[in-house]
Amino acid sequence: MKTRITEMLGIQHPIVLSGMSWISVPKMVAAVSNAGGLGILATGPLDAAQTRAAIREIKSLTKKPFGTNATLLFPGAAENAQVALDEKVPVINFSLGKGDWIVKAAHAYGGKVIATVVNHKHAKRAQDYGCDGHLVTGHEAAAHGGDATTFCLIPTIASAVDIPIIAAGGVADGRGLAAAIALGADGAAMGTRLMTTRESPLHDVYKQLSIEKDVYDTLYSTRFDGLGCRVLDTKAARKAVRESLNLKKMIEALPNSVDIAKQLHLPYLKLFVGVLASGWKNARQLAFMANAFKAIRVATEYGDLSAGVLPVGQCTGLIKDNPTVSEVIERTVKEAEEVAMVLARKARIEVAAPAKAPREVKPRAAAKAKTKPRKKAAPAEG
Ligand SMILES: Cc1cc2nc3c(=O)[nH]c(=O)nc-3n(C[C@H](O)[C@H](O)[C@H](O)COP(=O)(O)O)c2cc1C
């Protein structure tokens, strides 16, 4: 299947593994890229040295194009993006910030830059400062989807920009990929679907839950990590949303932010003072993030059901098995091509239908009709 995204990124299939913290690790990224898609490394939980090591590991596992992400709002994200630029990573995906400096540096070595956006104003702005494509995340998505659903958001952004679009949020099979393309996208990113695959490091407890749960079994709230975030509906997730950032959670954020500082190898005092100096709103957001990071990590790594919370999209309800990455990619593309053929057949029926209606009077027939007196209509029977 060839689209503007496959052409631009030099990949075989228009399918992307989005950057999911603790899931989009080097082996997953390489598995997706080797299967003909584009794997994107999640750098959120990594410091600069770990990001460099992860990029080099991916390079040792695949010769195909791959990407790295950077959530610019998070501490350490700009440093990680800089490492990716130094390592000349083919595709850099950024979110929650202005990536004009990334565009400039990536274009200097021929890299491509994809901005994650959830509204057409940001999409337009990112196109104007030179981004090569967009990853557009609809409301159904795991974690931070936009306010509008994929079904409405993709056409809105496709009408606002000229650069290629990757649709994210709700795509778990070929029907979703075909629909995304029909809506104006040039490919699709799959988070939730690819998270439940054999190569995924997600703990088996949550893989099983992802298979069992339905499309209704997610919660979307700003009370988990301070931003609109979609997670799997479990007892622990309900508790986290109920408690939000109450006093107890504020206090818990302190040791959790020490963990983050350790993980990112940032001096804690510097992080703490920096966060306080950046204002109450930012400090509150980072306290939320400190708690959320911990809950997501214990879910993905340890399968913890009592304290763990897992971002999951509504398409979890479409997932019924735990195949390999290449099986997911191959069958998604095959199914999307079949859907396209079915649509073409349906469309032909639609086109054929009006042909049965009274034919248009052609000029010659019309001329005849003028010269020949019309027969009187027979009186209606009965
Ligand atoms: C476990 C998990 C962790 C995620 N972590 C991140 C992250 O660190 N940064 C980010 O931009 N998106 C993150 N996401 C969101 C995905 O990148 C992607 O936008 C989303 O999964 C797409 O929707 P879908 O799940 O319906 O396919 C995460 C998603 C999941 C399931």
The ligand as an SDF file (V2000), in Angstrom:
LIG
                    3D

 31 33  0  0  0  0  0  0  0  0999 V2000
    0.8640    2.5380   27.5390 C   0  0  0  0  0  0  0  0  0  0  0  0
    0.8540    3.7670   26.6940 C   0  0  0  0  0  0  0  0  0  0  0  0
    1.7950    4.7460   26.9040 C   0  0  0  0  0  0  0  0  0  0  0  0
    1.7940    5.9080   26.1390 C   0  0  0  0  0  0  0  0  0  0  0  0
    2.7610    6.8290   26.3420 N   0  0  0  0  0  0  0  0  0  0  0  0
    2.8300    7.9190   25.5410 C   0  0  0  0  0  0  0  0  0  0  0  0
    3.8950    8.8470   25.6790 C   0  0  0  0  0  0  0  0  0  0  0  0
    4.7720    8.6920   26.5100 O   0  0  0  0  0  0  0  0  0  0  0  0
    3.9060    9.9380   24.8500 N   0  0  0  0  0  0  0  0  0  0  0  0
    2.9300   10.1270   23.9010 C   0  0  0  0  0  0  0  0  0  0  0  0
    2.9780   11.1130   23.1650 O   0  0  0  0  0  0  0  0  0  0  0  0
    1.9070    9.2580   23.7540 N   0  0  0  0  0  0  0  0  0  0  0  0
    1.8430    8.1560   24.5390 C   0  0  0  0  0  0  0  0  0  0  0  0
    0.8340    7.2490   24.3680 N   0  0  0  0  0  0  0  0  0  0  0  0
   -0.1940    7.4980   23.3230 C   0  0  0  0  0  0  0  0  0  0  0  0
    0.2070    6.8520   21.9870 C   0  0  0  0  0  0  0  0  0  0  0  0
    1.4040    7.3950   21.5470 O   0  0  0  0  0  0  0  0  0  0  0  0
   -0.8460    7.0310   20.8770 C   0  0  0  0  0  0  0  0  0  0  0  0
   -1.1180    8.3940   20.6790 O   0  0  0  0  0  0  0  0  0  0  0  0
   -2.1590    6.3220   21.1410 C   0  0  0  0  0  0  0  0  0  0  0  0
   -1.9130    5.0600   21.7050 O   0  0  0  0  0  0  0  0  0  0  0  0
   -2.9370    6.1570   19.8530 C   0  0  0  0  0  0  0  0  0  0  0  0
   -4.2320    5.6950   20.0750 O   0  0  0  0  0  0  0  0  0  0  0  0
   -4.6580    4.1250   20.0750 P   0  0  0  0  0  0  0  0  0  0  0  0
   -4.1610    3.6050   21.3700 O   0  0  0  0  0  0  0  0  0  0  0  0
   -6.1240    4.1690   19.9710 O   0  0  0  0  0  0  0  0  0  0  0  0
   -3.9950    3.4560   18.9340 O   0  0  0  0  0  0  0  0  0  0  0  0
    0.8070    6.0870   25.1320 C   0  0  0  0  0  0  0  0  0  0  0  0
   -0.1390    5.0850   24.9100 C   0  0  0  0  0  0  0  0  0  0  0  0
   -0.1210    3.9370   25.6630 C   0  0  0  0  0  0  0  0  0  0  0  0
   -1.1360    2.8520   25.3660 C   0  0  0  0  0  0  0  0  0  0  0  0
  1  2  1  0
  2  3  1  0
  2 30  2  0
  3  4  2  0
  4  5  1  0
  4 28  1  0
  5  6  2  0
  6  7  1  0
  6 13  1  0
  7  8  2  0
  7  9  1  0
  9 10  1  0
 10 11  2  0
 10 12  1  0
 12 13  2  0
 13 14  1  0
 14 15  1  0
 14 28  1  0
 15 16  1  0
 16 17  1  0
 16 18  1  0
 18 19  1  0
 18 20  1  0
 20 21  1  0
 20 22  1  0
 22 23  1  0
 23 24  1  0
 24 25  2  0
 24 26  1  0
 24 27  1  0
 28 29  2  0
 29 30  1  0
 30 31  1  0
M  END
$$$$
